[in-house]
Amino acid sequence: MQIFHKVMQMNNFIRFRGWVPLFVMIVLFVPGSSAQSTADISVTIIPNQFYFESLDNFGIDLRIANNGPGRMVDLYWAVEVYGEFYFYPGFSRNLDHHQIYISPESVTHETIIPLVSLPENLPFVHAVSYAVCTNPGTFDLISNVDIRDLFLQDTWPELPVPDIENTFFFLPGTRQFGATHHQSYFDEFADLLNAHFPITGPYMRMGVSLKDPVTRVTDVSPILEVAQRAHTANLALGIHVDTAPHHLSGDLETLRQSDRRYNQWESDGTFYSTGQDDLTCITPSRYADELMETRQTLAGITGVGFEAAREMFPNTLVYINGPIEVEFRRAEDNDHHYADYSPFAITEFRDWLCHRGRYNDGTGTFSGDGIPLSLIHEKDFSRDPSPNEHFGVGVNFNEYFETEFTTWNILYWDPDIYPQALAIDSNPRPGPGESGYIDGGFHPPREVDGELVGGNSRFHAVWDGFYNDQGLGFRQMQIYYYVRDHAQWISETGVPIEYIFTHQIPSDFLNNWIRLRSSASPAWTAENQYSQCGYTAYWDTAMSAPFFQVAENLPPGGVYLNITRIPILITVWDISPGPLIWFMNIAHSIFALYICTPIPKASMQS
């Protein structure tokens, strides 16, 4: 093409002429113009690549999205090479433009340079392309100004191929559209991102995070169809999994309402059933078989759907993330919620602590997952016939923990003795002689006015890591297992571990002891061998301390990820001017942080 032969004839050291090109004046200095326009029209320059070598194919398209009525526009596109501007459509140095009609609510594609083969022996060329739309016959901007850098030379050093391991992904979440929405929603979201990030390179990709809507075991995951739409819009795609113990729907919510034991019980046996919120929660206990089976089936459906989509669109799918923010019913300020005292949780606590039942080492379903014996001075109660009788030499359970239990059966509604579903209105704490009560039965320390009662400090510490130096107790392990089991189920469907992310609130970094105590979700609950670590981070548009508190204090190395693998998930609750400005300020702040600020390796999510 003639323009490239002209470029080759130019001296590499052409002196800058000293005048500001008129086109730059138009796009940058016209009063009221801005590189970020709030108009209905957005333009995006789409080269077939950014770095070109001799004999490569070279081509440029322009994408014009119109969210308003149909109208005529003056389209300006220019490329700057060595201080000289060449204007579309004639590629002369004279200020030129192309007048076109843009249909209402449409996306128009204009071919600026059809694919051509570049000549041999290219010199180094840094070309900058510009695109903008104006009102016909004026320089009044009616679109954003898109700017793209292009680099040409004879050969380039071999660089790693951009992939999931070396690319920075910015994948904001949105509830404005989802898995079942039309292609136009994905296109509009791509326009929004492109308008606010006009220059990206091969190692940064924009995309969207969406929730997999699977909530019933009869559902089929739509991830493949979603990936097709994201691919068409040139968006990377992240998938949320929303099967945490709270904000329930579908089969998990149906099960919760069918059996009182499937709820998280407060110390006094009460539970919440107020709807899809942080208080209405299922027990995370692995002993709640129907809940476990349902969670595993739902994870399998999502994993199979994700893997099928990843095989079809390997450059589109980035991660599968969740369950989102697994924690016990959380408390804040003076609202001291504290769970879980459901029969399944208490039974599991007994077996985890004593390496009995499903936690029996060698024969149990969860063999090897019981309490580290180093936390209880290597005491082994697994073969003790009762809490007050030791199998061998040494102290028995009651002596060690200063309890007075006479049986391993639990005090209220032991699932082995009362296996039937428990009605919602049943008495959670029956008295002596009443159905559901076991005299001398096992039970954990009870929370009374913010304090634990029952047994000694050792017993309190193994029930809740909040009361020991290690921060590890049964309550924390329940949250950990909930997260780990889900990651394992996803990995068993064939999804590679590098695509699986957890999504935990590191409550030990929130400077809120009430939240830490109630939620039992310290940072380490996000770490397991089946996934990559992911966290919710808190910050504002000014990049305030809470974000850095999490980012800087998480331990570097180990299983924590390199900063290049950050799935940043920002939910846009309302596409209106205020939240939109907030969202884009966050986006630019995060981009600036990534480019300019070294922080320890971690996967941060919000």
Buried (B, 14 or more C-beta within 10 A) or exposed (E): BEBBEBBBEBEEEEEEEEEEBEBEEBBBEBEEBEBEBEBBBBBBBBBEEEBBBBEBEBBBBBBBBBBEEEBEBBBBBBBBBBEBBBBBEEBEEEEBBBEBEBEEBEBBEBEBBEEEEBEEEBBEBEBBBBBBBBEBEEBBBBBBBBBBBBBBBEEEEEEEEBEBEBBBBBBBBBEBBBBEBEEBBBBBBBBBBBBBBBEBEBBBBBBBBBBBBBBBBEBEBBBBEBBBBBBBBBBBBBBBBBBBBBBBEBBBBBBBBBBBBBBBBBBEBEBBEEEEEBBBBBBBBBBBEBBBEBBBBBBBBBBBBBBBBBEEBEBBBBBBBBBBBBBBBBBBEEEBBBBBBBBBBBBBBBBBBBBBBBBBBEEBEBEEBBBEBEBBEEBBBBEBEBBBEBEEEEEBBBEBBEBEBBBBBBBBBBBEEBEEBBEBEBBBBBEEEEEBBBEEBBBBBBBEEEEBEBBEEBBBBBBBBBBBEEBBBBBBBBBBBBBBBBBBBBBEBEBEBEBBBBBBBBBBBBEBEBBBBBBBBBBBBBBBEBBBBBBBBBBEBEBEEBBBBBBBEBEEEEBBBEBBBBBBBBBBEEBEEEEBEBBBBBBBBBBEBBEEEEBEBBBBBB
